Amino acid sequence: MSFAKARRILFVLLLTIPVIAAISVVQSRINTIKTENNLTDTDIIENAPPIVAFVTVVMGSFRGLLANILWLRTNALQEEGKYYEMVQLASWITKLQPRFTGATAYLAWNMAYNISVTCSSHEDRWRWVQKGIELIRDEALVYNPGDPILYKELGWIYQHKIGNIMDDANQYYKNQLANQMMAVFGKGEPDWERMAAAPDNEEDLMKTLGTTEEFWNKLMEQDLDFREKYTSFADIEKDFKIFRRLPQKVRNALGDDPAKIAILDNYMRAKWLKEAYKLDAAFILDLNRKYGDLDWRLPEAHAIYWASKGIENDAKGEVNVDCERMITQSLKDAFMGGRLLIADQDKSHSFMTIPNLAVADAAIEAFRTAHSRQEVKSFHDAMRNFMKDIIVVMYTFGKYSKAESYYRELRKENPDNPVYRVPLDDFVMKEWREDARDATPQQAYDLLSGLLFRSMYMAAAGEQEQAEGHLNLANSIYNIYQDQQKDTQVRMGLEPFDDIKKATAEHFRQSMGIKPMPETLVPKDR
């Protein structure tokens, strides 16, 4: 071999070695990205239904190619306005790439946000919001129960799309969610302890009731009327969902035993909640004990539920900062308007929200915990602003000692801030004026209902002059706010002032245990 040829070979080798090393580094980085983003196709997918398992084995790596084709088809359908076919394609993409949670999150967001607002009717918009929820809740989380991103995205639809005011149909969404939940556990306060203690399955239910499947089968054989209506225990469940209570024939079969009837009733409700909405009554009970009684007819409670699930089930064993932020923000929203007030039980659309004062302490503790755990300054800043809201709301609703306690705490944490050196009354009055100028509809409603509540309280105490003063202040703030929102009344406007007075009067009646509400306790306009 000549010297020149040997030199060329050596030169090629010297070039090849760094190229191979570079390729190795790039491939290693690609493998890391695939692993971090769950893009590997070799892992066994737990909880996968037969169709997903079948596709995983049969198609192998070709699943990605088919998923890409479906993505292109989905984009084309959206441009053409053919949305309903997209629902099926989104489901297929999720099944073809069950680990690619970012794709599912985008598809769900696209349906809940982009597609929904193309519909003119609120009913159609709500249908698309539900489709987005169902894609994550009923499919993606089944394949990826340890992915906090999915829990956060699901909670975000509840917190922002349903709970916020950015969509003109937001009140319709809230009403529909409330109606869904009340169909399961009624309009009153659900007994979460009994629902959480309900049997887990039909076999355990039969043991608890002291019956067997043969008992029901024999009943169907012997009772002609019963047999005509029910051919299986599943038929009883269907009937329960239609009428939202146990049929009288079933009550008779249990000997009208109140204890057994309560067990079966709570079993039906807990099962319905879990199967239809993937909500676990025992987990709800734990959250209520931790944060105070949340109102599960409202979106904030659902956002807290899914964010808490994201933290509990995080496969990495970490506390996801986005989930923790969602919990604190939703607790704040729950305090500001987290109790549903139904002024007329016969009108399912007559919903108004009022502050849920019971969650204040737990919400502050959640902010503190998040700040210490995540070491993110925004948690501390948000907590300080929230404490100002708590002080004003507590004061407005007559919880003076609580308001004073939080005000002292705020002073202690901010000793050099002159804003907190003024008396509590002056501080609250200043906040009222600022709130009236910059309020969201919920904040404006809370301020008005709080002032009206104080007016009624003072009227009950015989302080008619002060009562009328608060009433007139509420009326003035209402007019100022409505005038500022005259160009955005559909989205930002409030209910008529008289309706807010009536709803607050009902809240006052319930809070004070007054039945019925005396007319003298509803101050009149001058």
C-alpha positions, 0 to 999 in steps of 0.5 A: 500500500502506497503512503498516499493511499494509507494517508487517505484512509487515515484521513477518512477514519479521522473524519468518521470517528467524530461523525459517529460520535456526533451521531451517537450524541444526537441519537442519545438526545433523541432517545431522551426526548422520546422518553421524556415525552412518552413517545416510545411505542414499546412500553406495555400500556396499562388499563388499555382497552382491547382495541388499543392493545390490538393496535399497539401489537399489530401496527407497531411503529406504523401507528405513528405514520397512520396518526400523522395521516389522521392529523392531516385529515383532522386539520382539513376537516376543521378548515372545512367546518366538518367538526363532528367527524373530528371527534372520531378522528381525535379518539383514533389518534389518542388510541394510536398514540396513547402515550403522546399526551400532548396531542390529546391535550391539544385536541381536547383544547381545540374542541373545548375552545376553538370549535365551541366558539364557532357555534352560535347556540349555547347548547352546541357550544356546551356539547363541544366543551363536553367532548373536550372533557371526555377525550381527556377524562374518559380516554387519555387518563385511562391510558396515562393515569400518572401524567399530571399534564392531563389532569392539569389540562382537564382541570383547566377546562373546568377552571377557565372555560366553564368557570371564567367569563371569557365565553359569552355562554359561560353562565350556560356552561355553569348551569349545565354543570350544576344540573348534571351534578344535581341530577346525581345527588339532588339539589340539597347538600349531598351526604358525602360520608354515606356516599363514600361508605357505599359498597364498591360493587354489586356483590358487596351491596347484596351482602350489605343489604342482606340480599342476593341476586337470587332474591331479586330474580325470585322477586321478578318471577313472583311479582308480575308488575315488578317483572314487567318493569325490571328484568335485571338489577341493571334495569333498576339502575336505569330507572334510578337515573331517569327518576333520580330516586329509588322506585317505590317497588324497590322500596317495597321489596326492601320492606320500606327499611329506611337503613337499607333504602339509604344504603341502596340510594347512596350506592346508586348515586356514588356509582353513577358519579363514578361511572359517568363523571369519574368522580370518587365520592371518597376522594371528594370527602377527603377534599371537603375535609381538607379545604372545607365543604366545597360546592360540587355543583360549581366548576372550581370544585372540579378543577380542585379535584382533577388538580389534586388527582394530578398531584396524587397520581404523578408517576414521578412522585413530584408535586406538579407546580401547575396543579398546585397553582390550579388548586390555590387559584380555584380555592380563591375563586371558591371563596369569592363565589363558591356557593350556589344559591338557588333562589327558586327551587322550581327554576333550574336556571335561577342560579346565583353564586355567593362567597363560600366563607368556609374555605378561607383558612384552608385556602390561605394554608394552601397558598403558604404550603405551595409557596414553601414547597415550590419556592415560587414568589407568585404564590406569596404575592397571590396570597397577599392579594387574596388576604385583602379580598378575604378581609373585605368579604368577611367585613362585608358579610359581618364577620368582623372578628375574622376580618380584623384577624386577617387585617392584623396578619396582613399588617404583621407581614407588611409592617412598612406598607402605609396602606395597612396602617389605616383603621379597618373601616377605612381600609375596607371602604377604599377597597370597595371603591377600587373594586367597584371600578375594576371588578369582574362580574363575580367580584361586583356581585360579591361586593353588592350581595355583601353590602345588601347582606349587611343592610339586611343585618342592620335592618334586623338589628333596628339600625334602619338608617345604616341599613338604608345607607348600605342599600344606597351604596350598593345601588350606586355601585351597581349603577357605576358598574353597569355603566362601565360595562354598557358595551359588554353587557352580554358577557360582563353585565349583572342581573337586575338589581332587584334580582340580586336583592332577592337572592341575597335576601334568601341567603340572609334568610338561610344564614339567620334561620328565618322562616319566612323572610319578613318584609321588614328585613328587605330594605326599600329603595328611597 
